[in-house]
Amino acid sequence: MVAFDSWLVAREPALQRLALLLTNDEHAAQDLVQITLAKLYLAWDRLDDRDRLDAYARRILLNEHRTAWRRPWRRREVVTDEPPEVGQPAIEYDGSREAVWRFVASLPPRQRAVIVLRYYEDLSEAEIADALSISLGTVKSQASRALAALRTRLPEEMS
Amino acid sequence: MTRPEDLLSDALRERIEHFETPSTPLSDVVSTARHLRRRRNLRVGVATAAAALVLAAPFVVNASRSSDTGSGPVGPSQESTAPVTLADVALGAPPAIAWIDGRDYVAADGTRTRLPFDDVVRVVPYRDSLLVVRRGDGHVIWLDHEDEAQWCGHGSLALSPDGASTAFAVSPATADCTRGGGEITLHLGPTGPSSAADRTRPMPLRDAAVVGILGDAVVASPYNEGQPVLLALDGTTTTLDPLARVTGVNARLGLVSGLLAGSQDAPPTGAVLDPTTGSVAWTKQGWQLRDFSPGGSSVVGVRYRAPNAPVTWGVFDAASGSQLHEFTTPAGFAFWTAVWEDDQHLLLDTTQGDTQAIVRVALDGTIQLATEPSPIDAASPDRRYALAPNAFP
């Protein structure tokens, strides 16, 4: 408890970045982080394993994100710069990282979470399974499908 | 050839590269937490007293205190009978150690220095000026020398017991310090005027507090993964294996306090260690030890029983571990920093609901205010008061 403010100063930016990648919406990300911090604050006295504070906070954030997406009235469209045209792949790779990001943003929430945790947070598949409370097989299949989908949108020499 | 995996990694990092991460005001966190607790309690049908529904419940203080005198300390909380609010606690002398009051740095002698920033969270004297840490961008800045000394800060700042040296860990300044940055360097520099360069060495921990100075070495403790270390300025690093983290440094006795490794699961075990030999001097199961008193003779520990329950404080003999004092502070009393003011008093950065104050606690549990209560501005990420990290002259 004594160190909550220190932890907040040091670690909130990392939570904000993760939340932004998960939500693709700055306001939603801030809401997600605020509820995460509040829950962490409430649990602070009981957290004796201070070595795992980051992991604990991340788990709260991921749970909150998942809960939010399961509420129909809170679902919102993925924000992209341009709406996909009918009959064409949603995202065409044009050489920019922005296009790859639009592809990530178009993924279903859980699949996007797997990709973000794997390729931004650099978590292992086992750690992702633990963080998302899903099986290792689900992590593998979600990541594999996402990569396969991305490859179909890449120029052949890159895929 | 760029692999799809690399494309993903690069794209995700680029997405947040220019993201100006907002800072959630602490008051917002507390307010949201209070709202959550209220909802949770309603859901489970807990219809206890309203005080139990808020994070910062009214104090319980000695009923014998004359409410109309407005002076004198409040008696030990364990003798208390009547609930009062933070604003009802008598106002005593201002802190006798350095503290921050809004944009003012207040030295121990009461001298005020106007800070050029409104988001300063830590201050220590450095080279006849001040070294400050800004909350917003994480920069560490040597005041009046911003052009030549501005870095990204890592962890807290520390001061030697004699007030002559300051230790801090920094990396080269970038626009956004929260992005990680380059190699971290540990500095040990003078607080007074000096033409000599800082003594430096690489800092092996990226996310760690600089806890204190012990002779020719600095003690650092990780916030998360890793183990605390003793960093000698000659480049030697000693891992303090018996401890999971270090919370206090006793330069007089050459001891450090902290949490015994492997005891992170309840109940935590506080431990005092001789870092030069690696031997544990004594342990206290159930206690989270904090810092040593300025004179080094005792160390304070805290025991949390349940959220918002009264917090128990224990004061132990630094050398032997025998318990010297025990007292409780009232339920709902939310502490942010606990610092020794002198060998007989602690100063607690405290919030109660939307009010903040620095509270002085004597070792018999008597409490009084060291600052007047101040409302917490929900629109601001900063609170009015902060205690400087060390009790320096």
Interface residues (C-beta under 8 A of the other chain):
Chain A: M1 V2 A3 F4 D5 S6 W7 L8 V9 A10 R11 E12 P13 A14 Q16 R17 L20 L21 E26 Q30 V33 Q34 I35 L37 A38 K39 Y41 L42 A43 D45 R46 D48 D49 R50 D51 R52 L53 D54 R97 E98 V100 W101 V104 I115 V116 Y119 Y120 L147 L150 R151 L154 E157 M158 S159
Chain B: M1 T2 P4 E5 L7 L8 S9 D10 A11 L12 R13 E14 R15 I16 F19 T21 P22 S23 T24 L26 D28 V29 V30 T32 A33 H35 L36 R37 V121 R135 G138 G155 S156 T178 D207 A209 P222 Y223 N224 E225 A244 R245 L259 S263 Q264 D265 A266 P267 P268 R290 V302 Y304 A306 P307 A334 F335 W336 T337 A338
